[in-house]
Amino acid sequence: MKFFLLPLFLVIFLFPCCSFKRVSKTKDVVYSPSKNLLLDVYAPRKIKEPKKILVYLYGGNWRSGKKELYKFFGKGMARKGLICVVLNYRLNPTLIEDMAGDVAEAVKWAKENAASFKGDTNNIYISGHSAGGHLAAMVATDNSYFEKLNMRNPIQGVILIDAFGLDMYKYLTVSNSPKDTIYTKVFSNNPAQWKKLSPINYLSKQTPPFLVLTGGKTYPAITQLNDIFYSELKKYQPNAPFILYKRRKHIPMIGQFYFTCAKGYKDVLGFIGEH
């Protein structure tokens, strides 16, 4: 009996702040029929009034990842009272412009369909970790992706979680690593394209609000690019929050969301609540 009680003891006493609220999940919704791209929707079980929507993009160097690996994030956000959309997008060798186009299509789907899940389609936010953060920033700042879909940019706020690639021109012109060939496959070998595909170059007074979360022990390139991006962002959003998680490495920056008591939830929900 003691062995059966031990797991329960750990749950109750070691994770007292974790939430076990049940959520609704709608799997494998087709948001782009021509490309057979799918998304999952996570929602609170009982919704009395429309909930804000958070679209999430996973990382993986633009060449790996799938939505099923991030159900913990979708469930966690739904337990906190949001409608969370977790999507697949095309990966390497698909070019960055086309990946961003996929993301814009998913956001359009959320705008047009999330009301059926009791989502507030006038309050759509976007978030991404690592390469997903780059794509989130890209579609939020470069309105051309939504213009191609004949709609206005509906994004109300952006949450970057240890994002990589925010100034890919700066990175690729400085780095001499042989491993960078994985990036030129999707960003091309053309420096003009590197500039075009760097969110830092689209910041303006019209840019939606940003929350920047970074790990204190993440990769040096991510630290440097986030610092550069944030310095430019402050020209337009002087009070934009930049939160450093001093002891976290790159993967734990997203891994923390396994636990609904994690600081990341407080920061993300606080930001969305203010905007």
Residue frames as qw, qx, qy, qz and C-alpha x, y, z in Angstrom:
[[0.000, 0.886, 0.464, 0.000, 0.00, 0.00, 0.00],
 [0.335, -0.748, 0.082, 0.567, 2.82, 2.40, 0.80],
 [0.385, -0.091, 0.575, 0.716, 4.14, 2.08, -2.74],
 [0.140, 0.624, 0.656, 0.401, 0.77, 3.07, -4.17],
 [0.206, -0.908, -0.316, 0.184, 0.45, 6.05, -1.86],
 [0.520, -0.399, 0.176, 0.735, 3.89, 7.44, -2.68],
 [0.266, 0.315, 0.479, 0.775, 3.01, 8.86, -6.14],
 [0.197, -0.811, -0.480, -0.269, -0.08, 10.53, -4.67],
 [0.524, -0.707, -0.134, 0.454, 2.05, 11.99, -1.89],
 [0.462, -0.123, 0.302, 0.825, 4.48, 13.43, -4.43],
 [0.089, 0.560, 0.536, 0.625, 1.68, 14.98, -6.47],
 [0.334, -0.844, -0.408, -0.097, -0.01, 16.59, -3.48],
 [0.538, -0.767, -0.024, 0.349, 3.03, 17.81, -1.58],
 [0.525, -0.249, 0.359, 0.730, 5.68, 18.42, -4.23],
 [0.101, 0.214, 0.516, 0.823, 3.44, 19.90, -6.91],
 [0.042, 0.544, 0.686, -0.482, 0.72, 21.69, -4.93],
 [0.188, 0.571, -0.007, -0.799, 0.37, 24.52, -7.42],
 [0.007, -0.073, 0.810, 0.581, -0.16, 22.30, -10.47],
 [0.587, 0.203, 0.148, -0.769, -3.59, 22.37, -12.06],
 [0.212, 0.030, 0.962, 0.169, -5.47, 19.23, -13.07],
 [0.510, 0.470, 0.241, -0.679, -8.48, 20.92, -14.64],
 [0.607, 0.252, 0.717, 0.233, -9.84, 18.91, -17.52],
 [0.145, 0.528, -0.269, -0.792, -9.67, 20.38, -20.99],
 [0.780, 0.489, 0.349, -0.174, -11.29, 19.74, -24.35],
 [0.254, -0.465, 0.620, 0.579, -9.07, 18.77, -27.27],
 [0.750, 0.583, 0.189, -0.249, -10.01, 18.80, -30.93],
 [0.559, -0.383, 0.587, 0.443, -7.36, 16.93, -32.92],
 [0.406, 0.017, 0.711, 0.573, -6.15, 17.09, -36.50],
 [0.352, 0.801, 0.338, -0.346, -8.22, 19.97, -37.81],
 [0.603, 0.290, 0.391, 0.632, -7.27, 20.71, -41.43],
 [0.041, -0.811, -0.149, 0.564, -6.41, 24.40, -41.70],
 [0.190, 0.627, -0.475, -0.588, -4.77, 24.26, -45.13],
 [0.879, 0.220, 0.372, -0.199, -6.48, 21.66, -47.35],
 [0.662, 0.707, -0.244, -0.036, -4.15, 22.20, -50.31],
 [0.265, 0.609, -0.692, 0.283, -1.13, 21.32, -48.14],
 [0.800, -0.305, -0.511, -0.072, -2.89, 18.97, -45.73],
 [0.224, 0.322, -0.542, 0.743, -1.66, 20.93, -42.73],
 [0.569, -0.535, -0.615, -0.113, -3.25, 20.16, -39.37],
 [0.028, -0.455, 0.430, -0.779, -3.74, 21.81, -36.01],
 [0.426, -0.404, -0.787, 0.189, -5.08, 20.91, -32.58],
 [0.224, -0.608, -0.005, -0.762, -7.31, 23.10, -30.43],
 [0.415, -0.225, -0.750, 0.463, -7.21, 22.99, -26.63],
 [0.269, -0.538, -0.125, -0.789, -9.97, 24.69, -24.65],
 [0.227, -0.144, 0.699, -0.663, -11.27, 24.85, -21.08],
 [0.020, -0.295, -0.953, -0.066, -14.11, 22.41, -20.45],
 [0.035, -0.782, -0.605, 0.146, -16.55, 25.00, -19.17],
 [0.269, 0.062, 0.142, 0.951, -16.55, 28.39, -20.88],
 [0.061, 0.715, 0.586, -0.377, -19.02, 31.06, -19.83],
 [0.254, 0.913, -0.001, -0.320, -17.62, 33.85, -21.99],
 [0.781, 0.585, -0.126, 0.176, -15.28, 33.95, -25.00],
 [0.719, -0.557, 0.194, 0.368, -11.63, 33.24, -24.18],
 [0.152, 0.840, -0.418, -0.312, -8.52, 34.82, -25.68],
 [0.956, 0.288, 0.038, 0.043, -6.70, 32.71, -28.25],
 [0.276, -0.743, 0.557, 0.248, -3.02, 31.77, -28.22],
 [0.878, 0.455, -0.143, -0.040, -1.45, 30.26, -31.35],
 [0.566, -0.653, 0.480, 0.152, 1.72, 28.28, -30.56],
 [0.724, 0.609, -0.321, -0.022, 4.64, 27.41, -32.88],
 [0.877, -0.392, 0.178, 0.215, 7.23, 24.80, -31.89],
 [0.032, 0.826, -0.506, -0.245, 10.93, 25.11, -32.55],
 [0.886, -0.004, 0.446, 0.131, 13.41, 22.68, -34.09],
 [0.311, -0.423, 0.497, 0.691, 15.75, 24.67, -36.36],
 [0.537, 0.478, -0.140, -0.681, 12.98, 24.90, -38.97],
 [0.447, 0.326, -0.779, -0.295, 13.58, 21.23, -39.80],
 [0.354, -0.143, -0.916, 0.126, 11.96, 19.15, -37.04],
 [0.223, 0.068, 0.511, -0.827, 9.01, 19.12, -34.67],
 [0.289, -0.347, -0.755, -0.474, 5.36, 18.16, -34.62],
 [0.402, -0.502, 0.004, -0.766, 2.31, 19.41, -32.79],
 [0.839, -0.335, -0.406, -0.134, 1.77, 16.19, -30.84],
 [0.635, 0.034, -0.468, 0.614, 4.94, 16.83, -28.83],
 [0.066, 0.170, -0.247, 0.952, 3.49, 20.05, -27.43],
 [0.458, -0.552, -0.594, -0.364, 0.14, 18.94, -26.14],
 [0.506, -0.427, -0.497, 0.561, 1.46, 19.77, -22.66],
 [0.125, -0.083, 0.003, 0.989, 1.63, 23.42, -23.73],
 [0.326, -0.310, -0.502, -0.739, -1.85, 23.41, -25.23],
 [0.570, -0.507, -0.647, -0.008, -3.36, 21.68, -22.21],
 [0.434, -0.301, -0.387, 0.756, -1.52, 23.95, -19.81],
 [0.029, -0.036, -0.113, -0.992, -2.77, 27.11, -21.47],
 [0.466, -0.394, -0.578, -0.542, -6.31, 25.75, -21.63],
 [0.564, -0.457, -0.620, 0.298, -6.16, 24.96, -17.92],
 [0.275, -0.279, -0.214, 0.895, -5.21, 28.59, -17.41],
 [0.264, 0.683, 0.460, -0.502, -8.27, 29.78, -19.30],
 [0.178, 0.565, -0.410, -0.694, -7.06, 30.31, -22.88],
 [0.889, 0.405, 0.185, -0.111, -8.00, 28.71, -26.18],
 [0.291, -0.641, 0.601, 0.379, -4.67, 27.33, -27.45],
 [0.837, 0.526, -0.009, -0.150, -4.02, 26.37, -31.06],
 [0.464, -0.537, 0.638, 0.299, -0.97, 24.17, -31.70],
 [0.746, 0.605, 0.008, -0.278, -0.15, 23.62, -35.36],
 [0.746, -0.064, 0.457, 0.480, 2.08, 21.82, -37.77],
 [0.349, 0.856, -0.142, -0.354, 3.81, 23.84, -40.47],
 [0.887, 0.419, -0.101, 0.166, 6.04, 22.70, -43.31],
 [0.599, -0.686, 0.293, 0.293, 9.69, 22.19, -42.48],
 [0.016, -0.653, 0.637, 0.410, 13.08, 22.12, -44.25],
 [0.431, -0.021, 0.288, 0.855, 13.49, 22.04, -47.26],
 [0.070, 0.847, 0.492, 0.190, 10.46, 24.36, -47.41],
 [0.328, 0.386, -0.106, 0.856, 11.62, 27.98, -47.57],
 [0.134, -0.258, -0.560, 0.776, 11.04, 30.35, -44.65],
 [0.305, 0.047, -0.143, -0.940, 8.57, 32.48, -46.61],
 [0.586, -0.151, -0.654, -0.454, 6.39, 29.42, -47.13],
 [0.411, -0.250, -0.773, 0.414, 6.63, 28.35, -43.49],
 [0.031, 0.209, 0.313, -0.926, 5.52, 31.83, -42.44],
 [0.442, -0.027, -0.420, -0.792, 2.73, 31.60, -44.99],
 [0.518, -0.246, -0.818, -0.050, 1.56, 28.39, -43.31],
 [0.232, -0.279, -0.608, 0.706, 1.52, 30.15, -39.94],
 [0.224, 0.116, -0.023, -0.967, -0.50, 33.03, -41.35],
 [0.518, -0.144, -0.657, -0.528, -3.02, 30.53, -42.72],
 [0.450, -0.299, -0.795, 0.278, -3.36, 28.95, -39.28],
 [0.049, -0.254, -0.368, 0.893, -3.94, 32.36, -37.70],
 [0.379, 0.005, -0.348, -0.858, -6.56, 33.07, -40.36],
 [0.518, -0.247, -0.798, -0.182, -8.24, 29.78, -39.51],
 [0.294, -0.318, -0.666, 0.607, -8.28, 30.79, -35.84],
 [0.126, 0.157, 0.050, -0.978, -9.78, 34.15, -36.74],
 [0.496, 0.004, -0.456, -0.738, -12.53, 32.56, -38.80],
 [0.695, -0.147, -0.668, -0.220, -13.28, 29.42, -36.80],
 [0.304, 0.069, -0.748, 0.587, -12.24, 29.70, -33.17],
 [0.440, -0.199, 0.167, -0.859, -15.58, 31.21, -32.18],
 [0.815, -0.107, -0.448, -0.352, -17.00, 27.69, -32.50],
 [0.667, -0.083, -0.612, 0.416, -14.68, 26.80, -29.59],
 [0.346, -0.892, -0.288, 0.036, -15.85, 29.93, -27.74],
 [0.601, -0.147, 0.035, 0.785, -12.67, 31.76, -28.59],
 [0.069, 0.884, 0.154, -0.436, -12.54, 35.55, -28.75],
 [0.729, 0.381, 0.332, 0.462, -11.48, 36.03, -32.36],
 [0.143, 0.937, -0.011, 0.318, -10.72, 39.70, -31.71],
 [0.399, -0.789, 0.455, -0.109, -8.03, 38.69, -29.22],
 [0.968, 0.197, -0.064, 0.143, -5.49, 36.47, -30.99],
 [0.273, -0.827, 0.484, 0.087, -1.93, 36.17, -29.67],
 [0.883, 0.375, -0.276, 0.057, 0.97, 34.21, -31.06],
 [0.489, -0.723, 0.488, -0.013, 3.91, 32.51, -29.37],
 [0.895, 0.357, -0.263, 0.054, 6.85, 30.38, -30.37],
 [0.687, -0.612, 0.335, 0.201, 9.93, 28.74, -28.96],
 [0.551, -0.281, 0.566, 0.545, 13.31, 28.92, -30.72],
 [0.123, 0.050, 0.635, 0.761, 12.72, 28.80, -34.52],
 [0.069, -0.657, -0.739, -0.134, 9.00, 28.97, -33.79],
 [0.208, -0.749, -0.239, 0.582, 9.64, 32.31, -32.09],
 [0.179, -0.255, 0.448, 0.838, 11.22, 33.58, -35.31],
 [0.014, -0.356, -0.774, -0.524, 8.15, 32.58, -37.33],
 [0.175, -0.748, -0.600, 0.223, 5.81, 34.11, -34.74],
 [0.200, -0.648, 0.009, 0.735, 7.72, 37.39, -34.90],
 [0.193, -0.040, 0.625, 0.755, 7.87, 37.21, -38.69],
 [0.049, -0.535, -0.741, -0.404, 4.11, 37.01, -39.29],
 [0.249, -0.774, -0.463, 0.354, 3.39, 39.50, -36.51],
 [0.230, -0.652, 0.104, 0.715, 5.68, 42.19, -37.94],
 [0.030, -0.178, 0.635, 0.751, 5.57, 41.62, -41.72],
 [0.544, 0.347, 0.407, -0.647, 1.96, 42.24, -42.77],
 [0.396, 0.391, -0.595, -0.580, 2.53, 40.90, -46.28],
 [0.043, 0.004, -0.999, 0.005, 1.72, 37.37, -45.15],
 [0.247, 0.488, 0.704, -0.454, -1.80, 38.40, -44.17],
 [0.326, 0.569, -0.151, -0.740, -2.19, 40.71, -47.15],
 [0.193, 0.216, -0.861, -0.418, -1.70, 37.66, -49.38],
 [0.047, -0.320, -0.939, 0.117, -4.67, 36.13, -47.58],
 [0.142, -0.526, -0.391, -0.742, -6.74, 39.30, -48.11],
 [0.557, -0.722, -0.410, -0.003, -6.99, 40.16, -44.45],
 [0.056, -0.849, 0.315, -0.421, -5.57, 42.55, -41.91],
 [0.420, 0.225, -0.768, 0.427, -3.02, 41.35, -39.41],
 [0.619, -0.600, -0.302, -0.407, -5.17, 40.19, -36.45],
 [0.713, -0.104, -0.519, 0.460, -2.35, 39.51, -33.98],
 [0.327, -0.893, -0.116, -0.288, -2.75, 41.45, -30.72],
 [0.393, -0.790, 0.462, -0.086, 0.49, 40.39, -29.04],
 [0.776, 0.400, -0.480, 0.082, 3.60, 38.22, -29.43],
 [0.688, -0.634, 0.344, -0.078, 5.31, 36.02, -26.84],
 [0.614, 0.565, -0.545, 0.079, 8.85, 34.94, -27.73],
 [0.844, -0.484, 0.223, -0.056, 10.24, 31.98, -25.76],
 [0.550, -0.477, 0.550, 0.409, 14.01, 31.85, -26.20],
 [0.695, 0.684, 0.174, -0.139, 13.57, 32.75, -29.86],
 [0.550, -0.297, 0.496, 0.604, 16.28, 32.19, -32.45],
 [0.416, 0.335, 0.608, 0.587, 16.74, 33.94, -35.81],
 [0.044, 0.862, 0.394, -0.316, 15.31, 37.37, -35.00],
 [0.195, 0.874, -0.298, -0.331, 18.18, 38.95, -36.97],
 [0.926, 0.082, 0.325, 0.174, 19.29, 36.20, -39.32],
 [0.525, 0.793, -0.116, 0.287, 21.31, 38.64, -41.41],
 [0.222, -0.817, 0.468, -0.254, 23.45, 39.51, -38.41],
 [0.819, -0.312, 0.477, -0.067, 23.85, 35.85, -37.47],
 [0.892, 0.315, 0.269, 0.183, 24.76, 34.49, -40.90],
 [0.427, 0.836, -0.178, 0.294, 27.17, 37.30, -41.74],
 [0.261, -0.764, 0.520, -0.279, 29.11, 36.79, -38.50],
 [0.824, -0.259, 0.489, -0.123, 28.98, 33.04, -37.92],
 [0.339, 0.574, -0.691, -0.280, 31.47, 30.76, -39.65],
 [0.577, -0.159, 0.764, -0.242, 30.09, 27.47, -38.38],
 [0.122, 0.113, -0.860, -0.483, 29.88, 24.66, -40.98],
 [0.103, 0.381, 0.889, -0.234, 26.58, 23.69, -39.35],
 [0.233, 0.495, 0.162, -0.821, 24.99, 26.86, -40.73],
 [0.141, 0.067, -0.760, -0.631, 24.28, 25.07, -44.00],
 [0.025, -0.451, -0.887, 0.096, 21.07, 23.84, -42.35],
 [0.072, 0.686, 0.341, -0.638, 19.98, 27.47, -42.23],
 [0.096, 0.432, -0.431, -0.786, 21.00, 28.51, -45.74],
 [0.058, 0.195, 0.931, 0.303, 18.82, 25.68, -47.08],
 [0.016, -0.708, -0.703, 0.064, 15.74, 27.53, -45.85],
 [0.090, -0.846, -0.110, 0.515, 17.01, 31.14, -45.76],
 [0.690, 0.699, 0.043, 0.183, 19.01, 30.82, -49.04],
 [0.713, -0.126, 0.012, 0.689, 22.57, 31.98, -49.68],
 [0.206, 0.640, 0.239, 0.701, 21.44, 35.50, -50.51],
 [0.264, -0.164, -0.473, 0.825, 22.19, 38.16, -47.83],
 [0.288, -0.148, -0.154, -0.933, 19.31, 40.24, -49.15],
 [0.661, -0.315, -0.592, -0.336, 16.99, 37.36, -48.26],
 [0.508, -0.202, -0.644, 0.536, 18.52, 37.11, -44.79],
 [0.022, 0.028, 0.211, -0.977, 17.51, 40.74, -44.22],
 [0.491, -0.173, -0.396, -0.756, 14.06, 40.18, -45.70],
 [0.743, -0.280, -0.588, -0.153, 13.47, 37.22, -43.41],
 [0.394, -0.047, -0.584, 0.709, 14.66, 38.88, -40.20],
 [0.220, -0.779, -0.585, -0.045, 11.80, 40.20, -38.02],
 [0.398, -0.531, -0.157, 0.732, 14.04, 42.93, -36.59],
 [0.184, -0.020, 0.391, 0.902, 13.76, 44.77, -39.90],
 [0.191, -0.514, -0.641, -0.537, 9.96, 45.10, -39.69],
 [0.306, -0.528, -0.584, 0.535, 9.62, 46.66, -36.25],
 [0.032, 0.425, 0.229, 0.875, 7.62, 49.89, -36.26],
 [0.269, -0.095, 0.392, -0.875, 5.10, 51.90, -34.27],
 [0.750, -0.001, -0.204, -0.630, 2.39, 49.60, -35.65],
 [0.446, 0.184, -0.870, 0.101, 4.08, 46.45, -34.34],
 [0.723, -0.535, -0.313, -0.307, 1.88, 44.53, -31.86],
 [0.422, -0.754, 0.426, -0.268, 3.15, 44.36, -28.26],
 [0.719, 0.293, -0.618, 0.127, 5.98, 41.92, -27.55],
 [0.702, -0.627, 0.307, -0.139, 6.94, 39.87, -24.51],
 [0.593, 0.550, -0.577, 0.111, 10.51, 38.55, -24.72],
 [0.818, -0.497, 0.262, -0.124, 11.45, 35.58, -22.52],
 [0.608, 0.577, -0.533, 0.120, 15.04, 34.29, -22.59],
 [0.911, -0.356, -0.154, 0.140, 17.12, 31.79, -20.67],
 [0.233, -0.907, 0.348, 0.049, 20.18, 32.94, -18.76],
 [0.489, -0.411, 0.737, 0.222, 22.02, 29.76, -19.78],
 [0.779, 0.547, 0.272, -0.144, 20.77, 29.48, -23.34],
 [0.762, 0.239, 0.248, 0.548, 22.97, 29.40, -26.45],
 [0.304, -0.448, 0.026, 0.840, 25.17, 32.49, -26.87],
 [0.079, 0.178, 0.561, 0.805, 23.72, 33.22, -30.32],
 [0.242, -0.678, -0.658, -0.221, 20.21, 33.36, -28.89],
 [0.394, -0.670, -0.296, 0.555, 21.33, 35.66, -26.09],
 [0.271, -0.256, 0.257, 0.892, 23.04, 38.02, -28.53],
 [0.028, -0.318, -0.637, -0.702, 20.23, 38.11, -31.07],
 [0.293, -0.726, -0.623, 0.007, 17.57, 38.64, -28.42],
 [0.356, -0.592, -0.150, 0.707, 19.56, 41.53, -26.97],
 [0.152, -0.067, 0.428, 0.888, 19.93, 43.12, -30.41],
 [0.146, -0.498, -0.722, -0.458, 16.25, 42.60, -31.19],
 [0.337, -0.728, -0.540, 0.256, 15.12, 44.00, -27.87],
 [0.297, -0.409, 0.019, 0.862, 17.29, 47.10, -28.27],
 [0.032, -0.126, -0.532, -0.837, 15.54, 47.81, -31.56],
 [0.274, -0.571, -0.754, -0.174, 12.11, 46.94, -30.15],
 [0.322, -0.585, -0.437, 0.603, 12.50, 49.48, -27.33],
 [0.102, -0.054, 0.240, 0.964, 12.60, 52.29, -29.89],
 [0.376, -0.270, -0.512, -0.724, 8.93, 51.59, -30.54],
 [0.728, -0.521, -0.384, -0.226, 7.87, 49.86, -27.32],
 [0.101, 0.638, -0.528, 0.551, 9.91, 51.43, -24.49],
 [0.543, -0.367, 0.532, -0.537, 8.07, 49.43, -21.86],
 [0.845, 0.152, -0.448, -0.250, 8.13, 46.08, -23.62],
 [0.731, -0.550, 0.376, -0.147, 8.84, 43.39, -21.00],
 [0.615, 0.474, -0.623, 0.089, 12.08, 41.44, -21.29],
 [0.760, -0.521, 0.267, -0.281, 12.27, 38.66, -18.71],
 [0.401, 0.524, -0.745, 0.094, 15.44, 36.68, -18.06],
 [0.929, -0.331, -0.022, -0.165, 15.23, 33.23, -16.51],
 [0.083, -0.828, 0.555, -0.021, 18.71, 33.21, -15.06],
 [0.450, -0.372, 0.812, -0.028, 19.19, 29.48, -14.56],
 [0.799, 0.352, 0.438, -0.215, 17.34, 28.08, -17.56],
 [0.297, -0.229, 0.705, 0.601, 18.86, 26.58, -20.68],
 [0.287, 0.137, -0.471, -0.823, 17.24, 26.56, -24.11],
 [0.412, -0.215, -0.835, -0.296, 15.10, 23.41, -23.93],
 [0.235, -0.407, -0.740, 0.482, 13.98, 23.97, -20.31],
 [0.128, 0.152, 0.031, -0.980, 12.61, 27.35, -21.40],
 [0.593, -0.060, -0.424, -0.682, 9.77, 25.49, -23.11],
 [0.515, -0.086, -0.847, 0.099, 9.96, 22.39, -20.89],
 [0.022, 0.013, 0.580, -0.814, 8.89, 24.42, -17.86],
 [0.529, -0.016, -0.108, -0.841, 5.38, 24.54, -19.29],
 [0.498, -0.108, -0.858, -0.062, 4.92, 20.89, -18.35],
 [0.302, -0.386, -0.692, 0.529, 4.09, 22.28, -14.91],
 [0.033, -0.773, -0.441, -0.454, 1.18, 24.68, -14.66],
 [0.473, -0.830, -0.152, 0.253, 2.81, 26.25, -11.61],
 [0.671, 0.072, 0.144, 0.724, 5.82, 27.34, -13.71],
 [0.135, -0.590, -0.075, 0.793, 6.81, 30.99, -13.74],
 [0.113, 0.012, 0.621, 0.775, 6.36, 31.02, -17.51],
 [0.078, -0.610, -0.759, -0.213, 2.59, 30.77, -17.16],
 [0.221, -0.763, -0.350, 0.497, 2.49, 33.74, -14.82],
 [0.195, -0.433, 0.286, 0.832, 4.54, 35.85, -17.24],
 [0.044, 0.185, 0.745, 0.639, 2.60, 34.84, -20.35],
 [0.148, -0.675, -0.719, -0.070, -0.83, 35.23, -18.76],
 [0.237, -0.686, -0.222, 0.651, 0.15, 38.52, -17.16],
 [0.131, -0.232, 0.442, 0.856, 1.21, 39.88, -20.53],
 [0.071, -0.367, -0.779, -0.503, -1.96, 38.70, -22.29],
 [0.213, -0.700, -0.634, 0.248, -4.08, 40.07, -19.47],
 [0.190, -0.607, -0.049, 0.770, -2.53, 43.52, -19.87],
 [0.066, 0.281, -0.504, -0.814, -3.07, 43.62, -23.62]]
